[in-house]
Amino acid sequence: MPQALAHDLETDSLQSLAQATVGCDFHIKLLEGPACDQLRRLGFCETMQVRKLANGRNMICTVCGTRMALSRDLASQVKVAPVPA
């Protein structure tokens, strides 16, 4: 039971890539939503590091050394946590 509570607290502290701050590095922690398989094929997998480069109608970010543009809908399905400084 305590492990489940700790997992719930960690999940609650995550933010979506759409909400994340531009210019910061994040670890991808969770993919949730109907496009999970599509996101994984693009390289957005749990434990990968991503940097958000631009915000707008489409988010620009880097993952695996590649720049990608994601719609706000796709970016909202990527849950991230900040990389500790």
Residue pairs with C-beta under 8 A, 6 or more apart in sequence:
10 29
11 29
11 30
11 79
13 81
14 29
14 30
14 79
14 80
14 81
15 79
15 80
15 81
16 75
16 76
16 77
16 78
16 79
16 80
17 26
17 50
17 52
17 59
17 61
17 70
17 75
17 76
17 78
17 79
17 80
18 59
18 72
18 75
18 76
19 76
20 26
20 52
20 80
21 52
22 52
22 53
22 54
22 55
23 51
23 52
23 53
24 51
24 52
24 82
24 83
25 49
25 50
25 51
25 82
25 83
26 49
26 50
26 51
26 52
26 80
26 81
26 82
26 83
27 47
27 48
27 49
27 50
27 80
27 81
27 82
27 83
28 44
28 45
28 46
28 47
28 48
28 49
28 50
28 63
28 78
28 79
28 80
29 46
29 79
29 80
29 81
30 46
30 79
31 39
31 40
31 44
31 45
31 46
31 77
31 78
31 79
32 77
32 79
33 76
33 77
34 77
35 73
35 74
35 77
36 77
38 74
39 74
39 77
39 78
42 63
42 68
43 63
43 64
43 66
43 68
44 50
44 63
44 78
48 63
48 64
49 63
49 83
50 61
50 62
50 63
50 78
50 80
51 61
51 62
52 59
52 60
52 61
53 60
53 61
53 62
53 67
54 60
57 71
57 72
58 69
58 70
58 71
58 72
59 69
59 70
59 71
59 72
59 75
60 67
60 68
60 69
61 67
61 68
61 70
61 75
62 68
70 78
